[in-house]
Amino acid sequence: MRMDRKLWEQLPVYRRLENEVKRYIAVHHLKRHDRLPSESQLAAEYGASIGTVRKALNNLVAENIIYRRHGQGTFVSPRSRKGRILVVPGGPGIVNSLNDDYFSFLFGALDEANTADLPCEPALVDYDDFFRNLDDVKMIYPETAGVIFFRGHENLVKAQAALARQGLPMLFYGPNIYEEKPAHYSAVYHNETDVAALLADHYAARGFRRVLVLHEEMMISRTRFRLMKEALLARGMECASADWHETRGEPETLRKLAGRFDVISCTRAEMAVEIVQILERELGLRVPDAVAVSGVDNTVPSWALRPRLTVVDLCNKENGRFCIRKFSELVTGGGRNFHLDGKLKLIVRESC
């Protein structure tokens, strides 16, 4: 059955054509590996340009609905999915900037969906496009079975009423600093108490006594400082803090701090990378000889930096696998929402 005519007419032509091809497959009872009409035949039948037909078919290839053989034609894919799980990035511009933690998560989820032949597969969506069409998610993204929010808890809060009206379950992947075991969505967490414990145990094993935590005025950063302070004090270490934005433009302040502490513990890896660069390049201080430095999240700069950065790895790729497997089971089999801790590990490198 076709959707409401007014909504149908609002869709871009290539989106309409995607639905028409799916309808054609169903109406003609095409089986796996059956051939579809050529691009020119589809263009003539539906009154569309070759470019529009090609765009629609490319999207269907990406959905694993169809596949192509050069010089032979277009065929029905041998693998069908019961649904797609949209993966919403934490903010606008992330997809275009090739944010590595987001894509590690997404590629892990894709690999798990393919290798385990899950009944659902993840689909990348543009942040702005998703929220622009929030009330029509199931129309704009056909066969959607659920939505994963990659960090950005405020995005889930913004979307939850609209998704509930459309009967779409949600999963949040990010820090466990918001609602505790919420009834209306599932979650796989970075357990921030465990993040602090991993670093504090390492500092204690290294014999560090004085720790400076650099933080920012954002909820996750403030929470990491609070938990780190608790973990350090419980292990008999001294803990002080400084605001990164106040320290960032003051290299000499950073020099004085480096002389007072054994380790600078940063609440984000990007911050730690910049600090190492200032210490070594601008101040001529060797890391970790003058002061050790560590961060959280194993982004590309963490291991590309010299000296390479000690981090708590949030294991985005492995957790992407875990999220898509557990959430796929939920959206296809029913059951209650789950709230689980994801994988974490400490990677000790030259900076600490």
N, C-alpha and C positions, 0 to 999 in steps of 0.2 A: 504494500500500500504506500502510495506516494505521500509526502508530507504536505501540510497546508500550502495552498497555491501562493499565498502572499509571501510566506517564508521561502518557498521554493524560488520565487522570482528575485528575492534579495540575494541569493547565492551567486557568486561569480560563475561564469559559464563553465570554467574548468571543473568547479566543484559539482555542478549539475551533471556534467559529463561523467565524472567519476561514479556518481550514483547510477547513471544510466547504464554504464558498463557492468556494474555489479548486478543491476536488475536484468540485464541481457543474459548474464551467466546463469542467473536463477531461473528466468523464464524459459530459456532453451535447455535447461538441465545439463549444462556443460560439466563434464567431469575433469579431474586433474589431467593436465597435458592436452586437453582439447584446444583447438586453434580458435582464436578470435578473429573477427574481420580485420582487414588491414587499416592502417591510419587513414588512407584516402576514403575507404568505404565508410568508416565511422564519421569522418568529416562530412561526407555527403549525406549520410543518414540523419545526422543531428544538426546539420547546418552550421558547423563550426569550422574554424580555420585549422590547418594542419598543426600550427604552433600550439593552439589550445588543446587539440587532441593529444599531442605529444606530452604536454604538461600534465594532463590528467592521467595518461598512462604511466608517466614517470612516477607520479604519486602512488598509483596502484602497485607499481613494482616495489616501491619503498614499503608499502603495507604488506607485501608478500601475498597479494591477491593474484597477481599475474607475473610472468617472467618473459623475457625476450631471447630469441636466438637470431644472431646476425644472419641475414639473408634467408631466414626461414619463416619468421613471423612472431606473433605474440600468442602466448598460451596461458591457460589457467594454471596457477601455481599448484604444485603437489602438496603444499602444506597450508592448511587453513587455520586461522586463529579464531577463538571464540570472542576475543575482544582485545582492545588496546588499553594500556594504562598510560595516561599522559604524565609526563615528568615535567613539572613546572619549575623553572629556575628561580633562584632567590630574588632576582631583580632584573630590570631591563638592561639590555646590552651584554648580558653574560654570554649568550650564544655567539654574538658577533666578536667578542673578545677572546673566544676560545678558552674560557676559564677552566683550568685543568682539573680542579677538584670536582666540578660539576660533570665534566665529560668523563672522568674516571668512573664516577658513579653510573652514568648512563651507559658507558660501554660495558661495564661489569654486568649491568642488568640485561643488556642486549645479548651478551655472550651466554648468560645463564638461560635466558628464554630460548635461545637456539639450541644449545647443547643438551638441555634437559627437556626440550620439546614441550615447554609449558603451554597451558591453554590461553595465556595472554602474553602480549609482548609490549615492551615500553615504546613510547613514541615521544620524540622531542617536540616541544611546542614553543612558539615565540611568546615571551612574557606579555608584551603589549597586546598581541592578537588574542591571547587567552582571556585576558581581563576585559578586552573590548567586547568579546562575545560570551561573557560569563553566563548570561541567562539562556544561551542557546548552545551550550557545549556539545550536547548530543547531536545537534543538527550540524554544527560546523565541523565536528570531529566524529564522523560516523563510527559506530561500533565501540565507542568508549565504554569501558567497564569500570574504571576507577581513576583516581587522580593521586599522584604522589607529589608532595611539595618538598622540594630540596631546600632545606633550611628556610629562612624567611617565614617564621611563624605568623607574622602579621598578614601574609598572603593567604594562609589557610583561614584565618579569622575573617578576612575580607570576603572569601569565596564560599564559606561553609553553608550559608543559608541558600544560596542559589544552587549549589550542588546537591543539597539535601532535597530541594524541590524536584530535582531531576533524578533522584534516586541513585546518586553516584557516591560510593564510599571513598574515603580519603585516608591517606597515610602521610604522616609528617616524619621527615628524616632530618634530624638536627640535634642540638643540645637539649638536655633534660632540665631546662630552667623555666619552663612555662607551666602549663597545667599538669597535675600529677594524675596519671592514668585516666585521661578524659574518656567519657563514655561514647562520644560521638565521632571519634576517629582513632585509627591505629597509629602506632609510632614505633620507630626504631631509633634509639637515642645514642648520642655521644654522652656517656655518663661522665659528667664534668667532675664529680668527686673522684672517679677513677683516674681521670686525666691528671688532676693535682697530685694524687698518690703516686703515680708512675714517676713524675718529675721529682717529687720530694724524696722518694726512696733512692733515686739515682743521686741526688745531691748529697744525701746522707752517706751513701756508699763511697762517694768521692771525697768525703771529709769536709765538705763545704759547711761553713758555720753562718755566713752572712749572705742573705739573698735579697736582691733588689727585683721587685716585680714591676715591669713597665706595663701600663694599661692605658685604655682609652675610655672616653665617656660614652660607652655603649653597653647595653645590658650584659652581653656575653663576656665582654672584657672585665667589667666590674665583678661579675660572678666568679670568673676565673681567679681574679686577685683574692677575693674573699675566701674561696676554697683553698687556694694555695697557701694563704696565710694560716688557716686552720691546720692544714697538713704539716706545714713547717714547724709551727709552734708545738704540735703534738710530738714532733721528733727532736725537740730541743734546739731548733735553729732560730736565728734572728731573721725577721722579715720586715722590709720597708718597701714603700711604693713610690712611684713617680709617674706623672702624667706624660705620656709619650709626646703629645702635641706641644707641650711646654719645653720638653727636652730636645725635640727634633732639630730645632734651629739654633741650638746652643752647644756646639761641640765641646767647648771648655767645661761646661756643666757636666757633660757626659764623661769627660776625662776625670773630673773629680769623683764622680760616682763610681767609675771603674776602679779608682784607687781605694775605695771604701768597702767594696763588696767582692765576694768570691765568684759570684755568678749573677748575670742579668737574665732573669726569666721573663720572656715576652709572651703576651697572651695571644699573639698571632705570629706565624712564621714570617710573613712579609715584613713586619716590624723588626724582627730579629735579623733578617737579611740586611736591612738598611743600617741597623746598628753596627753589625760586623763591618760593613763597608766604611762607615764613618770612623770607627775605631782604627781600622788598619790603614785606610787610604788618606784620611785627613789628619788623624792624630798620631799615626805611627805606632800604635799599640798592637802587640801581637795577641791574637785570640787562639788558644785560651791561656797563653802565658800570663798576660796582664789581668785578664778577667775572662771567665767562661760565658758563653751565650747559648740560650736554647729558645725554642718556640713550640707552637702547636700547629699541626697540619703539615703533611709531607708534600707540599707543593713543589713544582719543578725547581724554582730558585733555591729550595732547601738543599737539594743534592747537587745542583749545578754550581753553587757558591764554593769558593775556596777561601778558608777551610769550610768543608761541608757542615751543614747545620744539624745539631742534635734536635730531634723533634718527637713529640707524641704524634704518631701517625693515626689519623682518623679512619684509615683503611676504607676509603670511599669505594674503590672497585669491589672489594670483597663484600662490603655492606650493600652495594648496588645489587649484587647477586642475591644476597639474603633477602633484601626488601622485595624484589620482584617475585621471588619464589613464595614467600609467606603471603604477600598481598594477593598474588594470583590465586593461591589456595582459598583465600577469604572471599574474593569477589566471584569465584566460580562455584564454590562449595557452600557458601554461607558460613554461619558461625559468628562468634562474638569478636569484637575488636581486640587486638593484642597490643601490648606495650612491652617492648623488649630492648635490651641493651645490645648495641652493635659491637663489632670488633674494634679493639684499640691495641696498639703496641708501641713501645718505646724504641726508637732507632737512635743508637748512640754513635755519634760521628766526631770529627776532629774538633768541633767548636766547644765541646763540653766534656 
